[in-house]
Amino acid sequence: MKKVKVPKPMRMVWGSLIAYWLSGVINPAFVAIAVMIVLYIPILITDPYFPTKPEE
């Protein structure tokens, strides 16, 4: 099984801020993307504390 490297929470914050900024420049739909990124941050923070075993 290949191990996937997930981004750090601060990179996710910057990504959500850029998506929010793009909502004013390009398209208002980027607000939804920014909100989804921000809501994903707690999952990334708590993931190392509750690891799951890979199914075999």
PDB file of N, H, CA, C and O in Angstrom:
ATOM      1  N   MET A   1       0.846  -1.177   0.000  1.00  0.00           N
ATOM      2  CA  MET A   1       0.000   0.000   0.000  1.00  0.00           C
ATOM      3  C   MET A   1       0.893   1.242   0.000  1.00  0.00           C
ATOM      4  O   MET A   1       1.889   1.303   0.720  1.00  0.00           O
ATOM      5  N   LYS A   2       0.528   2.213  -0.802  1.00  0.00           N
ATOM      6  H   LYS A   2      -0.281   2.164  -1.387  1.00  0.00           H
ATOM      7  CA  LYS A   2       1.302   3.437  -0.912  1.00  0.00           C
ATOM      8  C   LYS A   2       0.858   4.431   0.157  1.00  0.00           C
ATOM      9  O   LYS A   2      -0.337   4.608   0.394  1.00  0.00           O
ATOM     10  N   LYS A   3       1.816   5.069   0.790  1.00  0.00           N
ATOM     11  H   LYS A   3       2.787   4.926   0.597  1.00  0.00           H
ATOM     12  CA  LYS A   3       1.504   6.046   1.826  1.00  0.00           C
ATOM     13  C   LYS A   3       1.299   7.417   1.180  1.00  0.00           C
ATOM     14  O   LYS A   3       2.108   7.854   0.361  1.00  0.00           O
ATOM     15  N   VAL A   4       0.218   8.082   1.555  1.00  0.00           N
ATOM     16  H   VAL A   4      -0.439   7.726   2.220  1.00  0.00           H
ATOM     17  CA  VAL A   4      -0.118   9.382   0.989  1.00  0.00           C
ATOM     18  C   VAL A   4       0.301  10.461   1.970  1.00  0.00           C
ATOM     19  O   VAL A   4      -0.009  10.379   3.158  1.00  0.00           O
ATOM     20  N   LYS A   5       1.000  11.469   1.481  1.00  0.00           N
ATOM     21  H   LYS A   5       1.252  11.536   0.516  1.00  0.00           H
ATOM     22  CA  LYS A   5       1.417  12.581   2.329  1.00  0.00           C
ATOM     23  C   LYS A   5       0.375  13.694   2.221  1.00  0.00           C
ATOM     24  O   LYS A   5       0.158  14.245   1.142  1.00  0.00           O
ATOM     25  N   VAL A   6      -0.265  14.019   3.341  1.00  0.00           N
ATOM     26  H   VAL A   6      -0.089  13.571   4.217  1.00  0.00           H
ATOM     27  CA  VAL A   6      -1.286  15.060   3.351  1.00  0.00           C
ATOM     28  C   VAL A   6      -0.647  16.398   3.681  1.00  0.00           C
ATOM     29  O   VAL A   6       0.387  16.438   4.348  1.00  0.00           O
ATOM     30  N   PRO A   7      -1.241  17.496   3.228  1.00  0.00           N
ATOM     31  CA  PRO A   7      -0.668  18.809   3.510  1.00  0.00           C
ATOM     32  C   PRO A   7      -0.813  19.178   4.980  1.00  0.00           C
ATOM     33  O   PRO A   7      -1.695  18.671   5.673  1.00  0.00           O
ATOM     34  N   LYS A   8       0.054  20.057   5.444  1.00  0.00           N
ATOM     35  H   LYS A   8       0.770  20.469   4.881  1.00  0.00           H
ATOM     36  CA  LYS A   8      -0.005  20.546   6.821  1.00  0.00           C
ATOM     37  C   LYS A   8      -1.182  21.515   6.959  1.00  0.00           C
ATOM     38  O   LYS A   8      -1.605  22.113   5.970  1.00  0.00           O
ATOM     39  N   PRO A   9      -1.715  21.676   8.181  1.00  0.00           N
ATOM     40  CA  PRO A   9      -2.874  22.556   8.375  1.00  0.00           C
ATOM     41  C   PRO A   9      -2.642  24.006   7.948  1.00  0.00           C
ATOM     42  O   PRO A   9      -3.561  24.646   7.439  1.00  0.00           O
ATOM     43  N   MET A  10      -1.433  24.534   8.146  1.00  0.00           N
ATOM     44  H   MET A  10      -0.686  24.013   8.560  1.00  0.00           H
ATOM     45  CA  MET A  10      -1.194  25.930   7.764  1.00  0.00           C
ATOM     46  C   MET A  10      -1.264  26.110   6.246  1.00  0.00           C
ATOM     47  O   MET A  10      -1.712  27.150   5.765  1.00  0.00           O
ATOM     48  N   ARG A  11      -0.828  25.110   5.500  1.00  0.00           N
ATOM     49  H   ARG A  11      -0.464  24.264   5.891  1.00  0.00           H
ATOM     50  CA  ARG A  11      -0.945  25.187   4.041  1.00  0.00           C
ATOM     51  C   ARG A  11      -2.420  25.172   3.634  1.00  0.00           C
ATOM     52  O   ARG A  11      -2.808  25.819   2.662  1.00  0.00           O
ATOM     53  N   MET A  12      -3.234  24.433   4.381  1.00  0.00           N
ATOM     54  H   MET A  12      -2.918  23.907   5.171  1.00  0.00           H
ATOM     55  CA  MET A  12      -4.670  24.414   4.098  1.00  0.00           C
ATOM     56  C   MET A  12      -5.297  25.775   4.389  1.00  0.00           C
ATOM     57  O   MET A  12      -6.186  26.216   3.660  1.00  0.00           O
ATOM     58  N   VAL A  13      -4.837  26.448   5.457  1.00  0.00           N
ATOM     59  H   VAL A  13      -4.115  26.090   6.049  1.00  0.00           H
ATOM     60  CA  VAL A  13      -5.350  27.784   5.773  1.00  0.00           C
ATOM     61  C   VAL A  13      -5.012  28.744   4.649  1.00  0.00           C
ATOM     62  O   VAL A  13      -5.866  29.513   4.209  1.00  0.00           O
ATOM     63  N   TRP A  14      -3.768  28.705   4.179  1.00  0.00           N
ATOM     64  H   TRP A  14      -3.074  28.080   4.536  1.00  0.00           H
ATOM     65  CA  TRP A  14      -3.391  29.587   3.078  1.00  0.00           C
ATOM     66  C   TRP A  14      -4.187  29.274   1.818  1.00  0.00           C
ATOM     67  O   TRP A  14      -4.582  30.183   1.088  1.00  0.00           O
ATOM     68  N   GLY A  15      -4.421  28.002   1.564  1.00  0.00           N
ATOM     69  H   GLY A  15      -4.100  27.263   2.157  1.00  0.00           H
ATOM     70  CA  GLY A  15      -5.213  27.627   0.397  1.00  0.00           C
ATOM     71  C   GLY A  15      -6.642  28.132   0.479  1.00  0.00           C
ATOM     72  O   GLY A  15      -7.209  28.572  -0.521  1.00  0.00           O
ATOM     73  N   SER A  16      -7.223  28.068   1.671  1.00  0.00           N
ATOM     74  H   SER A  16      -6.762  27.711   2.483  1.00  0.00           H
ATOM     75  CA  SER A  16      -8.591  28.565   1.818  1.00  0.00           C
ATOM     76  C   SER A  16      -8.642  30.083   1.685  1.00  0.00           C
ATOM     77  O   SER A  16      -9.600  30.623   1.133  1.00  0.00           O
ATOM     78  N   LEU A  17      -7.614  30.778   2.187  1.00  0.00           N
ATOM     79  H   LEU A  17      -6.836  30.339   2.635  1.00  0.00           H
ATOM     80  CA  LEU A  17      -7.583  32.233   2.025  1.00  0.00           C
ATOM     81  C   LEU A  17      -7.439  32.630   0.556  1.00  0.00           C
ATOM     82  O   LEU A  17      -8.060  33.592   0.105  1.00  0.00           O
ATOM     83  N   ILE A  18      -6.629  31.895  -0.174  1.00  0.00           N
ATOM     84  H   ILE A  18      -6.124  31.114   0.193  1.00  0.00           H
ATOM     85  CA  ILE A  18      -6.472  32.186  -1.605  1.00  0.00           C
ATOM     86  C   ILE A  18      -7.769  31.892  -2.350  1.00  0.00           C
ATOM     87  O   ILE A  18      -8.147  32.639  -3.253  1.00  0.00           O
ATOM     88  N   ALA A  19      -8.454  30.812  -1.980  1.00  0.00           N
ATOM     89  H   ALA A  19      -8.147  30.206  -1.246  1.00  0.00           H
ATOM     90  CA  ALA A  19      -9.734  30.504  -2.627  1.00  0.00           C
ATOM     91  C   ALA A  19     -10.768  31.582  -2.316  1.00  0.00           C
ATOM     92  O   ALA A  19     -11.571  31.945  -3.175  1.00  0.00           O
ATOM     93  N   TYR A  20     -10.745  32.094  -1.081  1.00  0.00           N
ATOM     94  H   TYR A  20     -10.092  31.799  -0.383  1.00  0.00           H
ATOM     95  CA  TYR A  20     -11.678  33.174  -0.728  1.00  0.00           C
ATOM     96  C   TYR A  20     -11.348  34.445  -1.519  1.00  0.00           C
ATOM     97  O   TYR A  20     -12.249  35.149  -1.976  1.00  0.00           O
ATOM     98  N   TRP A  21     -10.057  34.731  -1.676  1.00  0.00           N
ATOM     99  H   TRP A  21      -9.325  34.159  -1.305  1.00  0.00           H
ATOM    100  CA  TRP A  21      -9.657  35.901  -2.450  1.00  0.00           C
ATOM    101  C   TRP A  21     -10.079  35.744  -3.911  1.00  0.00           C
ATOM    102  O   TRP A  21     -10.531  36.701  -4.540  1.00  0.00           O
ATOM    103  N   LEU A  22      -9.927  34.531  -4.444  1.00  0.00           N
ATOM    104  H   LEU A  22      -9.560  33.754  -3.933  1.00  0.00           H
ATOM    105  CA  LEU A  22     -10.334  34.294  -5.827  1.00  0.00           C
ATOM    106  C   LEU A  22     -11.839  34.447  -6.017  1.00  0.00           C
ATOM    107  O   LEU A  22     -12.298  34.731  -7.124  1.00  0.00           O
ATOM    108  N   SER A  23     -12.609  34.263  -4.948  1.00  0.00           N
ATOM    109  H   SER A  23     -12.237  34.032  -4.049  1.00  0.00           H
ATOM    110  CA  SER A  23     -14.057  34.426  -5.078  1.00  0.00           C
ATOM    111  C   SER A  23     -14.420  35.869  -5.419  1.00  0.00           C
ATOM    112  O   SER A  23     -15.408  36.117  -6.110  1.00  0.00           O
ATOM    113  N   GLY A  24     -13.632  36.807  -4.942  1.00  0.00           N
ATOM    114  H   GLY A  24     -12.829  36.606  -4.381  1.00  0.00           H
ATOM    115  CA  GLY A  24     -13.905  38.198  -5.288  1.00  0.00           C
ATOM    116  C   GLY A  24     -13.353  38.574  -6.646  1.00  0.00           C
ATOM    117  O   GLY A  24     -13.870  39.486  -7.292  1.00  0.00           O
ATOM    118  N   VAL A  25     -12.317  37.891  -7.087  1.00  0.00           N
ATOM    119  H   VAL A  25     -11.897  37.150  -6.562  1.00  0.00           H
ATOM    120  CA  VAL A  25     -11.670  38.233  -8.353  1.00  0.00           C
ATOM    121  C   VAL A  25     -12.314  37.513  -9.532  1.00  0.00           C
ATOM    122  O   VAL A  25     -12.616  38.132 -10.552  1.00  0.00           O
ATOM    123  N   ILE A  26     -12.525  36.206  -9.392  1.00  0.00           N
ATOM    124  H   ILE A  26     -12.280  35.703  -8.563  1.00  0.00           H
ATOM    125  CA  ILE A  26     -12.965  35.410 -10.546  1.00  0.00           C
ATOM    126  C   ILE A  26     -14.447  35.044 -10.454  1.00  0.00           C
ATOM    127  O   ILE A  26     -15.256  35.446 -11.291  1.00  0.00           O
ATOM    128  N   ASN A  27     -14.786  34.266  -9.411  1.00  0.00           N
ATOM    129  H   ASN A  27     -14.130  33.939  -8.731  1.00  0.00           H
ATOM    130  CA  ASN A  27     -16.115  33.675  -9.360  1.00  0.00           C
ATOM    131  C   ASN A  27     -16.534  33.507  -7.897  1.00  0.00           C
ATOM    132  O   ASN A  27     -15.743  33.016  -7.092  1.00  0.00           O
ATOM    133  N   PRO A  28     -17.755  33.902  -7.534  1.00  0.00           N
ATOM    134  CA  PRO A  28     -18.212  33.761  -6.144  1.00  0.00           C
ATOM    135  C   PRO A  28     -18.299  32.315  -5.658  1.00  0.00           C
ATOM    136  O   PRO A  28     -18.414  32.089  -4.454  1.00  0.00           O
ATOM    137  N   ALA A  29     -18.249  31.348  -6.541  1.00  0.00           N
ATOM    138  H   ALA A  29     -18.156  31.532  -7.519  1.00  0.00           H
ATOM    139  CA  ALA A  29     -18.335  29.944  -6.129  1.00  0.00           C
ATOM    140  C   ALA A  29     -17.088  29.498  -5.364  1.00  0.00           C
ATOM    141  O   ALA A  29     -17.124  28.467  -4.692  1.00  0.00           O
ATOM    142  N   PHE A  30     -15.998  30.243  -5.448  1.00  0.00           N
ATOM    143  H   PHE A  30     -15.969  31.081  -5.994  1.00  0.00           H
ATOM    144  CA  PHE A  30     -14.793  29.883  -4.711  1.00  0.00           C
ATOM    145  C   PHE A  30     -14.982  29.998  -3.201  1.00  0.00           C
ATOM    146  O   PHE A  30     -14.185  29.441  -2.446  1.00  0.00           O
ATOM    147  N   VAL A  31     -16.015  30.705  -2.742  1.00  0.00           N
ATOM    148  H   VAL A  31     -16.662  31.157  -3.356  1.00  0.00           H
ATOM    149  CA  VAL A  31     -16.304  30.770  -1.303  1.00  0.00           C
ATOM    150  C   VAL A  31     -16.637  29.374  -0.784  1.00  0.00           C
ATOM    151  O   VAL A  31     -16.217  29.007   0.314  1.00  0.00           O
ATOM    152  N   ALA A  32     -17.380  28.602  -1.553  1.00  0.00           N
ATOM    153  H   ALA A  32     -17.721  28.901  -2.445  1.00  0.00           H
ATOM    154  CA  ALA A  32     -17.725  27.239  -1.141  1.00  0.00           C
ATOM    155  C   ALA A  32     -16.471  26.378  -1.028  1.00  0.00           C
ATOM    156  O   ALA A  32     -16.364  25.561  -0.114  1.00  0.00           O
ATOM    157  N   ILE A  33     -15.534  26.550  -1.937  1.00  0.00           N
ATOM    158  H   ILE A  33     -15.622  27.214  -2.680  1.00  0.00           H
ATOM    159  CA  ILE A  33     -14.289  25.794  -1.876  1.00  0.00           C
ATOM    160  C   ILE A  33     -13.492  26.192  -0.641  1.00  0.00           C
ATOM    161  O   ILE A  33     -12.927  25.332   0.035  1.00  0.00           O
ATOM    162  N   ALA A  34     -13.443  27.493  -0.339  1.00  0.00           N
ATOM    163  H   ALA A  34     -13.902  28.191  -0.888  1.00  0.00           H
ATOM    164  CA  ALA A  34     -12.721  27.960   0.848  1.00  0.00           C
ATOM    165  C   ALA A  34     -13.333  27.390   2.117  1.00  0.00           C
ATOM    166  O   ALA A  34     -12.604  27.001   3.030  1.00  0.00           O
ATOM    167  N   VAL A  35     -14.646  27.333   2.191  1.00  0.00           N
ATOM    168  H   VAL A  35     -15.238  27.649   1.450  1.00  0.00           H
ATOM    169  CA  VAL A  35     -15.318  26.788   3.379  1.00  0.00           C
ATOM    170  C   VAL A  35     -15.036  25.292   3.507  1.00  0.00           C
ATOM    171  O   VAL A  35     -14.799  24.805   4.612  1.00  0.00           O
ATOM    172  N   MET A  36     -15.056  24.563   2.407  1.00  0.00           N
ATOM    173  H   MET A  36     -15.248  24.958   1.508  1.00  0.00           H
ATOM    174  CA  MET A  36     -14.772  23.126   2.472  1.00  0.00           C
ATOM    175  C   MET A  36     -13.342  22.862   2.934  1.00  0.00           C
ATOM    176  O   MET A  36     -13.101  21.925   3.695  1.00  0.00           O
ATOM    177  N   ILE A  37     -12.393  23.681   2.480  1.00  0.00           N
ATOM    178  H   ILE A  37     -12.589  24.443   1.862  1.00  0.00           H
ATOM    179  CA  ILE A  37     -11.008  23.510   2.903  1.00  0.00           C
ATOM    180  C   ILE A  37     -10.868  23.780   4.391  1.00  0.00           C
ATOM    181  O   ILE A  37     -10.193  23.026   5.093  1.00  0.00           O
ATOM    182  N   VAL A  38     -11.494  24.844   4.884  1.00  0.00           N
ATOM    183  H   VAL A  38     -12.042  25.456   4.314  1.00  0.00           H
ATOM    184  CA  VAL A  38     -11.408  25.176   6.315  1.00  0.00           C
ATOM    185  C   VAL A  38     -12.059  24.090   7.162  1.00  0.00           C
ATOM    186  O   VAL A  38     -11.557  23.777   8.242  1.00  0.00           O
ATOM    187  N   LEU A  39     -13.154  23.512   6.706  1.00  0.00           N
ATOM    188  H   LEU A  39     -13.562  23.766   5.829  1.00  0.00           H
ATOM    189  CA  LEU A  39     -13.806  22.456   7.481  1.00  0.00           C
ATOM    190  C   LEU A  39     -13.008  21.151   7.473  1.00  0.00           C
ATOM    191  O   LEU A  39     -13.251  20.282   8.311  1.00  0.00           O
ATOM    192  N   TYR A  40     -12.076  20.999   6.559  1.00  0.00           N
ATOM    193  H   TYR A  40     -11.879  21.704   5.878  1.00  0.00           H
ATOM    194  CA  TYR A  40     -11.260  19.786   6.484  1.00  0.00           C
ATOM    195  C   TYR A  40     -10.053  19.838   7.427  1.00  0.00           C
ATOM    196  O   TYR A  40      -9.460  18.800   7.723  1.00  0.00           O
ATOM    197  N   ILE A  41      -9.681  21.036   7.902  1.00  0.00           N
ATOM    198  H   ILE A  41     -10.162  21.879   7.662  1.00  0.00           H
ATOM    199  CA  ILE A  41      -8.504  21.199   8.757  1.00  0.00           C
ATOM    200  C   ILE A  41      -8.589  20.386  10.044  1.00  0.00           C
ATOM    201  O   ILE A  41      -7.598  19.739  10.385  1.00  0.00           O
ATOM    202  N   PRO A  42      -9.705  20.369  10.791  1.00  0.00           N
ATOM    203  CA  PRO A  42      -9.744  19.544  12.012  1.00  0.00           C
ATOM    204  C   PRO A  42      -9.513  18.062  11.751  1.00  0.00           C
ATOM    205  O   PRO A  42      -8.971  17.364  12.607  1.00  0.00           O
ATOM    206  N   ILE A  43      -9.909  17.578  10.598  1.00  0.00           N
ATOM    207  H   ILE A  43     -10.350  18.145   9.902  1.00  0.00           H
ATOM    208  CA  ILE A  43      -9.665  16.171  10.262  1.00  0.00           C
ATOM    209  C   ILE A  43      -8.171  15.921  10.119  1.00  0.00           C
ATOM    210  O   ILE A  43      -7.666  14.897  10.578  1.00  0.00           O
ATOM    211  N   LEU A  44      -7.463  16.850   9.486  1.00  0.00           N
ATOM    212  H   LEU A  44      -7.874  17.683   9.113  1.00  0.00           H
ATOM    213  CA  LEU A  44      -6.017  16.687   9.332  1.00  0.00           C
ATOM    214  C   LEU A  44      -5.289  16.766  10.666  1.00  0.00           C
ATOM    215  O   LEU A  44      -4.286  16.083  10.867  1.00  0.00           O
ATOM    216  N   ILE A  45      -5.787  17.596  11.577  1.00  0.00           N
ATOM    217  H   ILE A  45      -6.603  18.151  11.413  1.00  0.00           H
ATOM    218  CA  ILE A  45      -5.122  17.748  12.873  1.00  0.00           C
ATOM    219  C   ILE A  45      -5.329  16.514  13.738  1.00  0.00           C
ATOM    220  O   ILE A  45      -4.391  16.077  14.405  1.00  0.00           O
ATOM    221  N   THR A  46      -6.518  15.942  13.747  1.00  0.00           N
ATOM    222  H   THR A  46      -7.279  16.296  13.205  1.00  0.00           H
ATOM    223  CA  THR A  46      -6.803  14.809  14.626  1.00  0.00           C
ATOM    224  C   THR A  46      -6.438  13.464  14.014  1.00  0.00           C
ATOM    225  O   THR A  46      -6.441  12.456  14.721  1.00  0.00           O
ATOM    226  N   ASP A  47      -6.127  13.417  12.742  1.00  0.00           N
ATOM    227  H   ASP A  47      -6.125  14.236  12.168  1.00  0.00           H
ATOM    228  CA  ASP A  47      -5.827  12.146  12.084  1.00  0.00           C
ATOM    229  C   ASP A  47      -4.646  11.395  12.701  1.00  0.00           C
ATOM    230  O   ASP A  47      -4.744  10.178  12.855  1.00  0.00           O
ATOM    231  N   PRO A  48      -3.535  12.046  13.063  1.00  0.00           N
ATOM    232  CA  PRO A  48      -2.428  11.289  13.668  1.00  0.00           C
ATOM    233  C   PRO A  48      -2.761  10.698  15.038  1.00  0.00           C
ATOM    234  O   PRO A  48      -2.137   9.719  15.447  1.00  0.00           O
ATOM    235  N   TYR A  49      -3.712  11.262  15.741  1.00  0.00           N
ATOM    236  H   TYR A  49      -4.219  12.057  15.408  1.00  0.00           H
ATOM    237  CA  TYR A  49      -4.056  10.783  17.082  1.00  0.00           C
ATOM    238  C   TYR A  49      -4.963   9.561  17.066  1.00  0.00           C
ATOM    239  O   TYR A  49      -5.006   8.809  18.040  1.00  0.00           O
ATOM    240  N   PHE A  50      -5.687   9.356  15.974  1.00  0.00           N
ATOM    241  H   PHE A  50      -5.653   9.967  15.183  1.00  0.00           H
ATOM    242  CA  PHE A  50      -6.608   8.210  15.863  1.00  0.00           C
ATOM    243  C   PHE A  50      -6.329   7.465  14.564  1.00  0.00           C
ATOM    244  O   PHE A  50      -7.140   7.515  13.640  1.00  0.00           O
ATOM    245  N   PRO A  51      -5.193   6.774  14.479  1.00  0.00           N
ATOM    246  CA  PRO A  51      -4.878   6.063  13.232  1.00  0.00           C
ATOM    247  C   PRO A  51      -5.791   4.867  13.014  1.00  0.00           C
ATOM    248  O   PRO A  51      -6.296   4.273  13.966  1.00  0.00           O
ATOM    249  N   THR A  52      -5.991   4.531  11.773  1.00  0.00           N
ATOM    250  H   THR A  52      -5.580   5.014  10.999  1.00  0.00           H
ATOM    251  CA  THR A  52      -6.790   3.363  11.431  1.00  0.00           C
ATOM    252  C   THR A  52      -5.891   2.301  10.835  1.00  0.00           C
ATOM    253  O   THR A  52      -4.881   2.612  10.204  1.00  0.00           O
ATOM    254  N   LYS A  53      -6.254   1.061  11.033  1.00  0.00           N
ATOM    255  H   LYS A  53      -7.074   0.808  11.545  1.00  0.00           H
ATOM    256  CA  LYS A  53      -5.484  -0.030  10.464  1.00  0.00           C
ATOM    257  C   LYS A  53      -5.938  -0.266   9.025  1.00  0.00           C
ATOM    258  O   LYS A  53      -7.136  -0.244   8.743  1.00  0.00           O
ATOM    259  N   PRO A  54      -4.999  -0.489   8.119  1.00  0.00           N
ATOM    260  CA  PRO A  54      -5.408  -0.758   6.737  1.00  0.00           C
ATOM    261  C   PRO A  54      -6.105  -2.120   6.636  1.00  0.00           C
ATOM    262  O   PRO A  54      -5.711  -3.092   7.279  1.00  0.00           O
ATOM    263  N   GLU A  55      -7.133  -2.154   5.823  1.00  0.00           N
ATOM    264  H   GLU A  55      -7.454  -1.365   5.300  1.00  0.00           H
ATOM    265  CA  GLU A  55      -7.866  -3.404   5.631  1.00  0.00           C
ATOM    266  C   GLU A  55      -7.055  -4.331   4.724  1.00  0.00           C
ATOM    267  O   GLU A  55      -6.431  -3.890   3.758  1.00  0.00           O
ATOM    268  N   GLU A  56      -7.078  -5.604   5.052  1.00  0.00           N
ATOM    269  H   GLU A  56      -7.585  -5.962   5.836  1.00  0.00           H
ATOM    270  CA  GLU A  56      -6.317  -6.564   4.263  1.00  0.00           C
ATOM    271  C   GLU A  56      -7.242  -7.523   3.548  1.00  0.00           C
ATOM    272  O   GLU A  56      -6.778  -8.409   2.830  1.00  0.00           O
TER     273      GLU A  56
END
